[in-house]
Amino acid sequence: MGLNADGSFPAGETGLTEEQAAELLKKYGNNELPSQKRKSWLYFLIDILRQPMLLLLVACATLYLYIGDIGDAALLFVSVIAVIAMTVFQQHRSEKVLESLRQLSSPRTTVIRNGRFVQVAGREVVPGDTVLIREGERVPADGVMIRATNISVDEAVLTGESLPVRKTAGSEDAAMQRPGGDDTPYVYSGTMVVAGHGLARIVSVGYRTEMGRIGKTLGMMQDTDTLLQRETARLVRIVAIFGLAVCAVIVLIYGISRNNWTEGILAGLTLSMSMIPEEFTVVLILFLTFGAWRISQHRVLARNMSSIETLGAATVLCVDKTGTLTENSLTLVRAAAGIADSPSDLSGTGGLSEGEYALIHTGLLASQRHPFDPIERELLRVGTLHLRPDDIPSDRWKLLREYPLTTDLLVIGRVWDRGGGKPVLAVKGAPEAVIGLCGLSGRDAQRVEDSVRLMARDGIRVLAAASCSLPADSPPASLPGLTYKFAGLIGFADPVRQSVKESLADAYRAGIRTIMITGDYPATAGFVARQIDLNQPELIVTGAELSGMDDRQRRETLKSVNVYARISPNEKLLIVETLKSLGEVVAMTGDGVNDAPALKSAHIGIAVGKRGTDVARESSDLVLLDDDFSSIVKAVKLGRRIYDNLKKAMAYIVAVHIPIGGMALAPVLMGLPLVLMPAHIAFLELLIDPACSMVFESEPSEKDIMRRSPRPVDEPLFSRRNLALSILQGISVLAVVLVVYLYMLSSGQTEAVSRTVAFLTLVFANIILIAVNLSWKQSALHVLTFRNRTLWAIGAGAIALLTVILVVPSARELFRFAAVSATHILTAVLAGGVSLLWFEMLKLTNRRFR
């Protein structure tokens, strides 16, 4: 039992029930490979224990144990546990986000459940499922074809053979065989259907498949380093090597000058801890992971992390008209029967004329019995309302042959044998192609073309249909060369999405040009362009015109024309390549197998998820889950926000390490008592890590984020200006903290009091440093008052912990602190604020001049 070749259900075919599928899923597990499984807590723990900061903390604690200082050792071990707990929490949170993205990215598969077609995630396919196999999609699991119509499958991923192999229907009880060879019924997980359609009964899923046995990894989210990750890792290596060198020098200076090698080693370890900017890589991974999750909340799936980096740099959006700018909910509204008839309105409830009846009947015969295409679904709806039941293909009809759409002939054909008569060939497709098949010329062709223009002018999508009676023997190998009867034209209305106009205006304000690409007629494209207020909608270039231009003409055209009609997939690629040669950063949408080259060539390939093929999705960087143009614009906004906040977090990390490292180094060089011990660094790390991850990641967008021009695609994360400002911030905080420390010592305060006030100053300056860097446009007061609740939570937690340390005598001793007065605390707060006052004045000056 299975799906008929024409797409209909045979009697009794119901597939699994939802209850059966749930039981089988519980028994066999998800249809995924082991490499896609979620990482365990133990995995995170082992990974964390290799981090340099943690190893340094453990080394310091061990050294304290060696010299008999149990209190300091215990404090550092508690700090180690706290760092591990916080890191595991953050990484587990990131893994949960990745898991939700995996669920979204799992390819959708059409199965029969409870006697009807339903779409499920590929990971939810179970043994015994009846799966629809179609051109342009990957096979979700190993199975046996039980119905096959012209099926060819590319099995190169398993066999290495470049040529597709034919598949035939077989017995569903057949045992699975190794892949390879023509005319077998076996299909395998991960292989690509390149032609035809049919039904397969699933036999094996997950690691039990052929793909699972040879250990291939098909996860859509690849662990590849992006440009930002490589740039950041390089910076961390440079700073770490420098830090270790300075650490060795400090140990020597301290040990020789003070004859205390134990404290010298502690000072060196403290300096190393203060200088290692390990937050860089953690923050980068977290930002990109949560960025992908945030974008997915707007129905856009990021298949690779580099696309998030590139989104904010996009200068041109090349979008399909149908389904992206329009609803893709087609309604049959016009018909022009035969050659002589003018288009008539079918949007009312009246009946059909004889010619219109024949036209709808022909269009329906050229469609699948159980259609997925919106046009074919609408033809079936209208046919069910107006045609006699005997004229609608049923189980008694036999589909003899199908003729798929090709780039050379934009028509689809099907040959039917309804029994008791000659087989009928029905075709539908682009009007000019059907006119050519029918051999229309002169006045007849002109009349048809006039009707096409009349409908296209009103934004109607137009198809033509024709039919041909065939002899009883086998159908012809190709469509041309037969005697067709022109049935007429059918027109479908596809309304523009309500959100497009506003989203397009947002894109223009953001300095992003939008180009509309369609396979429809120029008049239809112009109508839609005017409806959405596209720039210069009157300038329209067809695919034929574009292909006929030389390089210079094409480049000049692409600089100004925003509407392209009758465009083929090859011409899409031509548009992308030309725009790239003009220095544009191109985002391109696509849905078909033939769109894959253009999607791959674009800086940001965007596959439309609902109607797109697996080939298109796998060639893309982003998948548009709702096929809506406004989701692309929202994703661009989020991409800009993510990159903005990432730059702010990186600037903060650079700035905060300067005063910490400086206060670990300066007392050694100046012969003064040490200010920072390993416990102090551990405390600061507990503040820095969540600040530079959670606080900056959750920061809302700047108000002008969609009023800026796109950033250059090659703009470094650490530009000279930003790096200089960050270093100045760090130096100013270091200078103020050092002055406070020196003043306290010179005014007769004890070493412990001086250390306490200096550390308080450093902590308060750190909190102000976070607020200052959360926005380089708005004031820190505005940020503290209105914007970021996470900052308040972390700041309050740090102050509360600091209060406990100052109030509890045993804790105070562990940190080498002393009891301080309210005046001392006020001095630290004011000094922390003053340290960054200059940057707030710079913001104010910039706002006034802007």
N, C-alpha and C positions, 0 to 999 in steps of 0.2 A: 504494500500500500504506500502511497505517497502523493505528491503534487503532480497533477497532469502537466504535460509539456507546455500547455497554454497558460499555466498559472492558476488553474482551478483546483478545488479539492475533489478527490474521488469520494464516493460514498463511504462513510465509516471512518475516515481519517480524522482523528481528533488530537493526536499527539499525547504528550503526558498531561496530567492534571497538575495544577500548582502544588497540590499536596504531595504528589509523587515526586515532582521536581525538588521540593524542599527536603524530602527524605533522602533522595539520592545525593543532593548537595551536602547534606550532613554526613553521609556515608563516605563519599569520595573526596570531599573537600573542594575548594575553589579550583577552577580551571586555570591555573597559573603555575609557573615554574618555581622551584625553590628559591632562586635568586630574587624573586619578587616578594618573598615573605617579609613580614615586619621584623625589625630588629628587636632583640630581647633586651631586658634591663641589664643582663650580664654582659652583652655585647657593648652597651654604652659604658658600663663600669670599667671593663678592660681597656677600652679606648681612652677613657678619661685618665686612667692611671699612668698613661704614657705621656701626659701633657707636661711640658717643662716647668710650668708654674707649680704644679702639684709636687713634682719631684724635688724642686727647690724647698718647698715647705717641709716635706718629709726629711730632707737633708738637714735643715735647720733644727727641726724637732729632735732628730737623732743626735745632733751635736749638743743640744741642751741636755739631753739625757746623759750624754757622755761626761759632761762637766758637773752633773748632779743637780741641775736646775729643773726639778720635776714640774714646778708650776708653769714655767714657760713652755716646756715640752708638751704638757697637757693642753695648754691653750692652743698651741700650733696644731696639735692633732685634732682638736675640736674644729679648728679652722679648716683643716683638710676635709673633715667630714662634711662641714657646711658647704665648702666649694664643690665637693662631689655631689651632694644632694641637689644643689642649685643647678649644676651643669647637667646632671641626669634629668632633672625636671625639664629644663629647656630643650634638651635633645629629644626627650620622649615626646614633648609637645610638638616639636618639629616633625618627628616621625608620624604622629597622628595626622598632621597636615598632609604629609606625603602620602599616607594611606588613603586619605580622602581624595587626593589628586589621582592616585592610581585607579580608584573606583571610577572617577570621571573619565580617565584616559583609556580605560578598558574598552576596546572596540565594541560597538553595538552589533548585535547579531539578531536576525529575525528567526524565531522558532515558532512551532505550532504548539500551543498550550490550550487545553480546554476547547479544542476544535476551532481555534482562530489564531491568526498571526499576531504575535506580540514581539516587541523588541526588548531584549535583555542585554546586560553587559556580558561580554565574552567570557569573563571569569565565572559567570553563573550558569554556563552551559554544563549539562550533566550527561552521563551515559544514558542512552535511550531517547535523548531529545531528537526531534526531527527538525533539521536546520535548513533554511533556505540559502542556497549557494548562488551568488550572482556575480556577474562581471564586475571587476574593479574592487572586490572585497577579498579579505583573507579568510581562509578556512579556520574556524575557531578551535577545532579539535579533530582528532583522527576519527574517520567514519567511512561508511560505505554508501555510495550513490544508489538511491532507489528510484530516482527519476532523473534523467539527464537530457538536456536539449543543447546540442552543439557546445558541450563543455570542454574547455581547454584550461589546463592549470600549469602555472610556472612553478616547478619544484626545485629550482636551482639552489634554494637555501638548504635543501637536504641532499641533492644529488650532484650539484655543481653543473648540471646540464643547462645550457642557455636556452634551448628550444622548449616551448610548452609541450605538454603531452595531452592527448585526447583522453576523455573519460567517458565510460558507458555505464548504464544502469546495471546493477547486479543484484544478487540475493542479499537481503539484509542479514542473513545468517552466515554469510561468508566470513571466514577468518581473515584478519588483516595480514597483508603481505608487505614486504619491503617496498619502498618507493622506487619508481622508475618504470619506463616503458609505456607504450600507447595502449588504449582500449582496455584499461583496467577500471574497476569501479571504486578503487580506494582513493580517498583524499586525506591529506595530512595537515595537522595544525601548523599555521604559519605560512603555508603556501598560498600563492596568489591566483585567483581566478581571472583569466585574461579574456575569456569569451564564454557566452552562454549562460544558462541558469538551470537549476534543478533542485532536488531535495537529497539530503544525506542523513542517514541515521548514525548518530554518534556512538562510537564504540569505546574510545579511551579519551581521558582528559588529563590535564596537568602533566606531572612527571611521568605518567604512564604512556604518553604519546611518543611518537618517533622523535619529535623535537626534544622532548624531555629526556629521552634515553641518551641522546648524543650530547646533552648538556648545553644546548644553545640558550641564549638569553634573549627573550623577546620583549623585556620590559620597555614601555614607551619612554620612561624617564631614565635617561642615561646619566651615570656619574662621571661626566666629563668636565674638566676644568674650563671655565670661561676666561675671557681676556682679563676681567677684573680679578678673578681668583689667582691667575698667574702673576699679575702685577702686584697683588697684595702679598702673595707668598714670597716673591722676590724681595720686597721691602722688609718683611719680617726676618728673612735670612740675614740681610745686611745688618739690621739693627741688632739681631741676636749675636752675630759674630763680633760686632763692635762692643756690645755689652759684656760679653765674656772676656774680651781683651782688657776692657777697663776694670772689670772685676779682678782679674789677675794682678793688675797694677796696684789696685787699692789694697789687696791683701798684702802685697810686698811693702807698700808705703806704711801701712798701719803696723804690720809686724815689726818692721825695722825701726820706725820712729818711736813706737810706744812699747816695744818689746812684749807684745801680747798677741801671739799668733791666733789664739782661739777667737778672741774678739775680732781680730783682723779677718779671719775666715767668715765670721758672722756678718761683718760689715760688707765683705765682698758678695756674699750670698744675698744680702739685703739689696745691694745695688743691682745685682742681676735680676732679682725679682721685680724691682722697680722699673727696669728698662725693657724687659721683654714685652713687646706689644702683641701678645698672643690673641688679644681680642679681635684683631684685624680679621683673621680667617673665620673665627666663630661668628662675628657680626655679619660678614659677607654671606656665609652660608645661610644664616638665619634670615637675613633680609630677603634673599632671593627665594628661599623656600616659602616664607610667609607672603612674599610678594606674589608668587604663583597662586597661593591659596586665596589671597584677596582678589586677584584678577578672576579667579574661578567663580567667586561670588557674583560677578557680573556676567556669568555665562560665557567666559572665555578661558580656555584651557591652554596653559603654557606647556608645550611639549619639551622644550629645553630652556635652560636658565638664561642663555645668552639673548634670547628674544626679549626678556624683561629689560636687559641693559639697553637694547637697541630701540625699544618702543618710544622712549622719550626723544629720540633723534629723528624719528620719521618725518619726512618732509612732503611725501606724496602718498595718498591712499588711492589705490586702483581697485575699484569695487565693481562686482557684478550688479547689474540692475535687478534681475529676477531673483526674488527671495531674500536679497540683502537690503536693497532700497525699497523693494515692494514686498507685499505680504506673501507672495507665492500661493495665494488662495484663489486660484483661477476660476472664473465663472464664464460659461458660454453665453455670450451676449449678442453676437452677430453671425449671420450666415448669408452667403451668396451662392445659391445653387447653380450649378452649370456655368456656362460662359457668359450668358447674356444678362443674368440677374444682377441687380444692384444689391448691396448688403441690406438685409432686413434685421429688425430688432427682435431678438429672442429672449429678452430679459423679462417679458411679461409671462402670463400663464396660458396664452393661446396655444392652439395646435400647430402642427407643421404642415407645410405644403408638400406636394408629392416630391418635388426636387429636394426640399430640405430634409425630408424623410430619408431619401436615398443618400444624401450627403452625410447625415449623422450615422446612418447604418454603415457606410463605407469607413468613416473615421473610427467607428467602434470595432470593425473587423481588423483594422490595422493596429489595434491595441491588444494588450494582454488581457486574458480573462479575469485575472485577479490583479488589477494594476496597482502600482506604487507611484507612478508618475502622476503629478497633479492634473495634467491635461487629460490623461487617460481615465483618471478617476472621475473627472467632470463629464467626459463623454459617456462613461458607464451610467452616471447618475441621470443624465438627460435621456440616454437610450432606454433606461428602465422606465422612465416616465412616459415616453412617447412611442417606443417601438413595440411591435407585437412580440410576445415571448419567443415565438419560433424564429424571429430574426436576430435574437441575441444568442451568441455562441453558448452552447450548453455541453453537458457531458456526452451528448450524442455526436457533437461535432469533433472532427479530428484535425489537429494542427499538423500540416504536412511539412511546412518549412518556415523559417524566420529569416529575414534579411536585416541585419543590424545597421545602425547609422554609421556612416564613414565620413571622413573629412572630404572625400571626393564626391560623395552623393549624400546630401543631407535629407534623407528620407528613411523611413522604417517600413518594412513590408512583411506581410504574413499571408500564407496560403492555407485556406480552409477547405476541408471536404465535409459538407454537411449531410452527405448521403443522398443518393438518388439523383445526382446531377453532376455537372462539371465542377471541378475545384475552382475557387475564386481567390484571386490575388488582390489584396487591398493594400494601398500605400498611403502614407501621410507624411508631411514634412514641409520643408521650406518651399514657398510658392514657386520660386524660380526653378527649383529642382524638379518639382512636379510638372510645371509647364514644359520643361525640357523632356521629361519622360513621355508626356502626352503628345509631343511634337507640335504644340501650339505655336503659331507664328502670326505675323501681320496683325490684323484687326482683332482676332480672337485673343492673342497674347496681350495686346494693348488694353482690351476691356478688363481682363483679369488683373493686370498691373494697376489699372486705375482704381479698381475695387480695393486692392491691397493698400494703396496709398490713402484712400478715403478712410479705411479703418485705422491704419497706422497713425494718421494725423490725430486721432482721438485717443491715442495710447493703447490701442487694441493690439494684442499679440495674435498674429495671423498664421494659420497653417492651411495648406491645400491638401485635398484628398483625391484619389483616383482609384479605379478598379480595372480588372482584366480577367476575362474567362480563360481558363487553361484547359488543354486536353487532359484526358484522364491519366496519362502516364506521369512520370516523375516531374516535379516542378523544375523550372529553369535554374541554372547555376547563378545567374545574376539578373538584376532588374531591367537594365536597358535593353532595347530592341524588341519590346513587346507592344501590342496594340492596346493602349489604355483608353478608358473613358473618363474624362475629367468630371469629377463629382462636384467640385466647387471649393469655396473658401469658408473656413470657420474661424471666428474671432473670439478671443478670450480676454476679459478684463482682469487686470491684476493691480489692485489699489496700492498706492504708495503708503508705506508705514507712517503712522502719525508722528513718530519720534524723529524721523529722518531730518526734517527741516531744521529743527532746533539743534540737533547734533551736528549737522553740516555747518551751521553758523558758528558753533563752538570750535569746530575744526578750523574754520577760516580765521577766527580770532586767535587761535593758537599758531597761526602761520603755516598751517598744513593745507596743501592743495589737494582737492579731491577730483579724481578722474573716473567717469562712469564708462564701463565697458559692457557691451551687450551683443548678443547674436541677433537681436531684433532689428527691424527696419529703422532707418534714420529718423523717419517721422515719429515713430513710437518712442525712440530714444529722446528726441527733442521734446516731446510732450512731457515725459517724466522729468527731464532736466529742468523744464520751466516750473513744474509743480513743486520741486524741492528747492528752487532758487539756486541752482548750480550756476557758477560763474560762466558767462558767455555761452548760454545754451544754444544759441543760433549757429555756433561753429561746430559742425559735425563732419567727421571723416570716417569713411567706411574702410573695412579691412582690405578690400581690393585696391583702394586709393593708397592706403598706407604701404602695402606691399610693392606698389608700382613706383614709389619714391626712391631716390638715391639717399645716401646717408645724410648729406647736408640738408636736403629737404625734410627728411624725417625728423632730424634734430630740431629744426625750426618749427615744425608742426607740433612736436611734443612740448615745446616751450609754452604754447598758448592754447591749444585745443584741449577741451576737457570732456568731450563726448565722442565715443568711438562705437560705431554700429556695424553689424554684420561681421563681427570679429571671430576668427577661428582661434583655437588654442595656440597654433604656431605664431599667429599675429600677437597674441597676448605676450608670448615670450619676447617678440620683437619690441613691444612697447616697454617691457621691463628693462631689457638690455639698453635701449636707447636712453631711457630716463637715468639709468645708472651711469651712462657715459656723460650725461650732463651734470653729474655730481649730486644727483638726488638720492635720498635714502628712501627706498621704495617698499611699501607694504602692498601685497597683492592678494586678493581673494580668489578662490577657485574651488570647484567641486568634483570635476570629472577626472578620469584617468589621464586624459590628454592635457589637463591643466598642470600636471606634476612638474614638467620642466620649468614653467613660469613660476610656480610656487617655490621651487628649489633655487631658482636664480635670484628671486627677490631677496632683499635684506630681511624682510619679515614676510614669510609665506603664511597666509591665513586660510585654512580649509574650513568650508562651511559644513557644520557637523550633521545637521538633520538630513540633508539630501546628498552629502558628499560621499565619495568612495574612500575605501581604506587607502588606496594609492595616493589620493590627494592628501588625506590626513597625515600619512607617513612622510610625505614630502614637505610638510608644513612645519612652521615653528609654533603657531597658535592654531587652536581649533575653536571656531565660533559655534558654541553649543546651541544658540537660538537663531543663528543666521541673520542677526539684526545689526544694521550699520551702527546704531547708537552704541552697541556693546563694544565696537572697535574704538570709538571715540572715548568711551569710559576707560577702556584698557590703556589707551594712550595717556590719559590723565593719571591713572594709577601708576603707569610706568614712569612718568615724570616725578610723581610723588616719591616712589621707591628710590629712584636715583638721587633725588634731592636729599632725602633723609639719610641715605647711605653716605653721601658726601659730608653731611653734618656730623654723623656718628664718627666717621673717620677723622674729621677735623678735631672732634672732642678727644679722641683717643691719643692723637699726636700731642695735643695741648696738655692733657692731664698727666702724661708721663714725664713731661719736662720738670715740673715742680717736685714730683715724687723722686725722680732720679737725682735732681739737683740737691734736694734736702738729704739724700742719702750720701751724696758725694762731697758737698761743700764742707760739712764739719770735719771730715777726714783731712781734706786739703788744708783747712784753716786751723787744725789742731784743737778743735772744740769738741765738747761732748756730743755723742751721737744723738740725733733727733729720732730717727726712724729705726725700729727694730723689725725683725721678720713678722711679729704679731701685728705691727702697725700696717705693714704692706698687705697682710692678709685681710685686715679690716677694710682697707681701701679697695682691695679687689672685690670684696663682697658688695661694695657700692658701685664700682666701675662696671663690672660685668652686666648686671641687670640694667644699669643706666644706658650703656651704649647698645644694648640689644632691645629690651622691651620698651624703654622710654622713647628712644629715637624711632623705632619701628612703628610705634603707635601714633606718632605725631601727625596731625592732620595736614592737608596740603596748604601751601601758601596761597593767599587769595588770588595772586596774579599768575598762578601756575599755568593756566590755559590762556594767558594773554602774552606769553613770551614766544619768541621764535624758537624753533627746535634747536637743541644744542648740537654742535658738531659731533658727528659719529665717532671721530677719533679723539675727542676731548678726554684728557687723562683724568682719573678720579682725583689725583693730587695735582691740581694745577699750581703753577708758581705762586699765584696770588693767594689761593686758599691755604697753601702750605705755609706761606710767609705769615699770614694772619694767625694761623694756628700756633706757629712757633712764637709769635709775639704775645699771644694770649698766655702760653705756657711760661714764657720768660717773665711777664708782668706778675703772674701769680707767684712764681718762684721768688722774684725780687721782694714782693710784699711779705711773704712768709719768712724769708731770711731776715729782713729788716725787723720784723716782730720778734724773732728769736734772738737776734743780736741785742735789740733794745731791752728785752727781758733780762738777759744775762748782764748787760752793762748797768742796769738799774738795781742790781743786787739780788735779783730773784734766784732761787735755787735752780739747779739743773733740771729737776723734775717739774717745777712750775713752768720754767721756760719751754721745756719740751711739750708740756700739756697745752699751753697757749698757742704754740706754733702749730701743733697738730690740729687743734680746734680751728685755727685760721685756715689750715689746708683743707679740712673737711668742708667748712662753710664756703670757701672759694670754689671747691669742687662742685657743690650743689649749684652755686651761681654760674659756674662754667657750663653746666648742663643746660640751664635755662637760657643762657646767652646763645648757645649754639643751636638750640632747637629752632630758632628763627634768626636768620641774618637780615631780616627786614623789620619784624615787629620787636618791640622792646621786651626785655626780660620780665618786666612787671606785667605786661600783657600776657606773656606766656604763663607766668605763675598764677595769674588771676583767672584766665578763661580756658586754656587750651588742653592741658595734658594732665589727666588724673593719675596716670602711672607715675609721673614725676613726683606728685604730692605723696603718693604711697611710699615710694622708695626714699624720698627725703625724710618723711616722718619716721620711717623705720630706722634710718641711719641715726637720726637725732635721738630717738628713743634708746637705741643700743648704746650710743655715746653717753647718754645720761646715766644709764645703769653702770657703765664702766667708771664714770666719775663719782658716782654716789656710793657704790659698794667698795669698801676698802680693799678687799682681797683682789677684786678685778682691777682696781686702780694700781695696785702693786705689780700685778702681772704685766701691765702696759707701761710700767715705770713712770706713772703719772703721779701728780699731787693734787690735793684739794685746791680749787681756785675760787676766786671771788666773782661776784656778778660783774664787777668792772673788767676783770680779765676776759670773761665770756663776751661782754659787749665789745671789747677791743677786738676780739677775734672775729665777731660777726661783721663789724664795720670794716675791718681790714680786708676781709674776704670780699665784701661788696666793692670796696675801692679798687681792688686789684684789677677789675674788669670794667671800671667806669668809662675808660677811654673808648672801649669797643661799643658801648651803648651810645656814646656821643657820635661815633662814626656812623652808626645806624641812623641816628636822628638827622645827621647832615645829609646822608644819602637820600632819605625820605623827602627832605625839603627840596633838594635839587631835582628829584625825580618828579 
